[in-house]
Amino acid sequence: MIRINLVDNTASVKHIDFKLVPVTKETEFCCSSEGILPLANVVRLSRELKAGHTSGETGKFVWYRLFGKPADKYKGVSCGME
């Protein structure tokens, strides 16, 4: 699993968990807030991850990839990918 954090001008933490990259459908990823990004943005972002990018911008968010923590240790994963 790959997790990215999404940063905007609010204090809330947002993230996307990817089961695989690149994604093509909604069952292959999970957002911390459902519908936070449209599918087309998530697909494009997953392609950037596949190409080796670790940060960037999408919509109103700056995103960055998290490294180093095993997938089963993330707290708050609620999309059944553990």
Beta strands, then each sheet from edge to edge (+ up, - down):
strand 1: 2-7
strand 2: 14-18
strand 3: 29-31
strand 4: 55-58
strand 5: 61-65
sheet 1: 3+ 2- 1+ 5- 4+
end
